[in-house]
């Protein structure tokens, strides 16, 4: 049953999302999630068999909204594919300057679960990253950019590398630098470079 069809489940996922993103999955108990949602722990376990299932639902709930947001930034940007890719990084840098920004929730969760590569939440993070990469490859292809699949992968590497650097240095300028590098890669493979 989807969160839309089940408001109690959605309430729990929303509470978990706020807490997991702010504090990390390891530091947040199911008691804290239930309390934040204004529900009992028993109600939480009625809707989720385990904390692991709740963590996975948290990431799954962020997949489409994050993809939609990045697609919106891309589509709204004027200019060629290089400008549109740069717009994603520019908006990410703006978001990263917000005091509540704690980095990419998918990467942070995967890092906390690094010893458990088969964990359903790690798989949810992998799906999200793959979905973004496939979407970006499709957009690059529609703009006539050569080697769109490889280029999309290179851009994801730049983005995730910048996310990691920002977690270490607390400096959003890393995502701006990654955006400049991504735009350079796009321009090098653009149709007018033939």
N, C-alpha and C positions, 0 to 999 in steps of 0.2 A: 504494500500500500504506500503511495507517495505521501510526502510531507503535506502536500496541498489537500489530500483527502483525509489526512489525519493531523488535526491541529495540535494535539498533545505531542505527537512525535516531532512535529516541526518546532514546537516550543523547546523541547529537549535539545534538538540539533542546534537551534539558534543559541541557546545558553551554552552548550558545549563549544560552539564555534567561538564565541566571545572569550571564554575562559582558556580554551586550548591555544588560541592565537596569541592571547596576551601573556600566558604563563608557560606554555609548552604542555604537551600531553602527559609527560611524566609527573609534573607537579600538581596536576589537577585530579582530584578524586571524583568518583561518581557521586559521592555525597555532595560535593561542591556544585556539581552540575545540576543535581536535583534541586538543591537549595536555590540556585540562581534561576531555575525555571519555575520555582514556586510549587514544586511537586515533591512527592515522596520518592525515596530510593526504590521502593517496591514498584511504583509506577514506571520509573526508568527501566527497571529490569523486565517489566511487562512488555515494553516496546523494543528493548535491546537486550539480546542474550548476554552481552558482555561489554566491557569498556572498549575492547578492540572493535566491536561492531559499531559502537558509537563514534569512535575515532574515524572509522571508515566513512560513516554517514556524514560526518563533519566535512571531510575532504570532498566527498561526492557532491555535497551541497554547494561547494565553492567552484566546481568545475565549470558549469555552463555560465554562471554570472561572470567569472573571470575571463572566459573566452569571449563572451559577448562584449565585455568592456574593452578588451584589446581590439576586437574587430571593429568596434565603434570608433576608436581612436584612429585606426588604420583608414577606415572608410571616410571619416570626416576630414582627413588631411588632404590638402591640395598638392598637386604635383605628381611626379612619377613614383615608382615603387620605392626608391631610395628615401624620398620625403615621407612616404607613408610609414615605412619601417622606422624611420627616425622619430616620427610622432609617437609611436608606441613607447620608445625609450624615454622621450621627453616627458610624457605623462607619467611613466613609472617613476622618474626622478622627482616629479612634483609630489606624487603620492608618498614617496619615500621620505620626503621632508616633513611629513606630518608626525607629530609627537607620538602618536599611537602606532605608527608603522613598525612592525617587528620582522619584516622580511617576508620571503615567500613561505607561506604556511605549508605548501607541499614539500618543499626542500627541508624545512625545519623538522617536519614530522618524519620524513625519510631518514634524516640524520639521527633522530632519537631512536629510530627502529633499525638502525644500520645492521645490527646483529641478527635481524629477522627479515631477510629479503623476501620471504614468501608471505609476509604479513599482508592481510587484505588492504590495509591503509597504504602500504608501500605500493601495492598494485594499483590502488586508486590514484596515487600520485603519478605513477608511470603512465596510466591512461590519460591523465590530464596533460602531461607534457607531450605525449604522443599526439593527442588531439590538437594541441596548439601547433605542433610541428606540421601535421598534415594540413591543417587549415592554412598556415602560412605558405606552405609549398603550393597549395592551390591558388592562393592570391598572387604569388610571385609568377606562377605559370601563366595566369590570366593577363599579367602585365608583360608577357613575352620575355621574362628573365630566363637566361640559360641555366641549366642544372638546378631547377627549383628545389628538388628534394634535398640535395646536398647543401645548398645555400640555406634552406630553412634550418637544417641541422646545425650549421655553423652559427646561425643567428641565435638559436636556442643555447648553444654553448656559450656564446658571448653574454647572453642574458643571465643564464644561471651562474656563470662565473662572476658577473657583476653583483648578483644577489649575494653570493658567498662573500665577496670582498666587502660589500656594504655591512654585512653582519659583523665582520671582523673590525673594520675601520670606522663604522658608523658615518660613512661619507657617501651621500647620494651622487657625488661627482663620478663615481665608478660606473653607474648606469648611464650617465651622459657620455662618458668616454666609450663605453660599449656601443652606444647608439651611433657614434661617429664611425666606429670600426664597421658596424653592420651596414651603414649607408655606403661606405667605401666598397665593401664586398658586393652590394647590390649594383652599384654603378659599374663595377668591373664586369658584370655579367648582363648588363642591360642591352637591349637590342641596338641602341645607337653606338655601342662599342664594337660592333662587328667590323 
